[in-house]
């Protein structure tokens, strides 16, 4: 395909390898889809916010196929088994068979649910990710994690299922609200923090331009983020070890999201506050310097991200929610912390007094 | 473990290999479980018919673990996402983590749902099958197919997920109603039909003793069935090709089950009638001899299985249900038929006139 504005990143996972296309003018280009659709049937899964903006464009690009559509309600609060079943309803009503291809058009919620539907429909069909938010372009595009929430825990029901391709069209970021741009930046910053200090330095310089929507810089940030994530994931596809570092800030963040009710804090906002907590705790353990904690605080603020948790959460609210997090093995709380900017580590050796100090320093009530 | 009444069959699937233990006195023996439980948490999933009979026995065998239980309503009509969610509820309420082991205690419905819950909970945890019906001992124990039904199609939502071990205790068959014993025999007969004519001959001789519950002969029938299925599955774990022959009678059978409402015909009964239809059609195509069709009819009857479909189904009822079956690729109906006793083949080359003749010969109304 001819597109000078496009970069391609290969995610290397053996026979489950796939490309990520990053650039402008991709969503409506038939040539980016064609090599990755192997049957005649296509089911576009999207939501009621994204559909009015992009559905017609993508349908034009898929003219050669039998295309059906299912439009889900928007938002994390609908990321559940009931909404998932609407995808199965649509697939069966329109008699899609095992050769069908699902296309996830939207943010992370649409991507996670479409991926899980693809993993489970007739025990596994193909799907393509077309992420339309910064968060989903840098985060959900790599890793194969799919799933839905349960009232008692986020992403508790799901599967590992790799897409055939990811199409990250940077033009879609033009319509993204600032809060969602900031939420995406939380994950971008995370990749710098856990494994790429050069990228972190570049982000400190570029944060204002990125937040204001500079397409060229955004494409670079997406590429570097996906590249870093792909490196980690290809070492540990099913999260037995090293992959856990991708959860920096997430154990705290999931506690915030679960307590507030999914959707009231954006995932990226909760991760932003969570990374601040991880950095604060790393400093209290004497591992990270106070200067680096302060730099992170400034970067998060420049990215319009929260550096504290919600005011109505107590330490107990955090602890009880963190205990059910998937990173907890046999009752032992394991946390991802920072040795330095650009290097994360996993530890279960965290004195609870220090954890409580961190939570209170980051806005939690004592009880 | 010391148990002279036990045979072990190894299912060879590379790093997903596992043993099937077949014999008496197994369900309450701690030694058969211990090598296959890697954490401290165990969740027994069973139903309200099986629980009163076996739950206490199995709990005694699991004394060393933190055991929780979830009891589902019995029957195929409850094999759906709503009932599946009860398993997730229990796992999260009792804070089971990724190291938990699910134990499926019951028939095929419990096994399929527990397996899918294990495949999906936190994107995959371990499980052990303890099948308590003949059907589930010979069928669900091998193959890794898990899932639930959708109102528009059977087993439409699921995953491939292999157990850590299968514990087939033949003592559990003593409490099995005759209709369920017969339903299990349908799958046993299937293995003879598709790939083992010696076994088929042995079944013709042994059918009366098997149906009346001869424990030694049943253990042999279970072993040979699982062995044949394992041979096919190990060649084609995810059903890309040869594995399709395991569906002999199932495309017809699924149409019967879907039309009648899941649970009103037992799965094995529907498969029995479906195998008769497959044989009849094979004869009409000039492949199978009329003598062999007649022999199959007698064997099914001796096993107390139906040789015709339900009286209230029309040819159209079959055709429309068969078209949505998973074996249909791109709108082409593919059927598993018989070259001879002991050899199945897959074809999409079936004149619809012959198909209609078969349906009517096997009890379907013309319209």
Interface residues (C-beta under 8 A of the other chain):
Chain A: X39 X40 X41 X81 X84 X85 X88 X89 X92 X93 X95 X97 X98 X99 X119 X120 X121 X122 X123 X124 X145 X147 X150 X152 X153 X155 X156 X157 X158 X159 X160 X238 X239 X323 X324 X326 X328 X329 X330 X331
Chain B: X39 X40 X41 X81 X84 X85 X88 X89 X92 X93 X95 X97 X98 X99 X119 X120 X121 X122 X123 X124 X145 X147 X150 X152 X153 X155 X156 X157 X158 X159 X160 X238 X239 X323 X324 X326 X328 X329 X330 X331
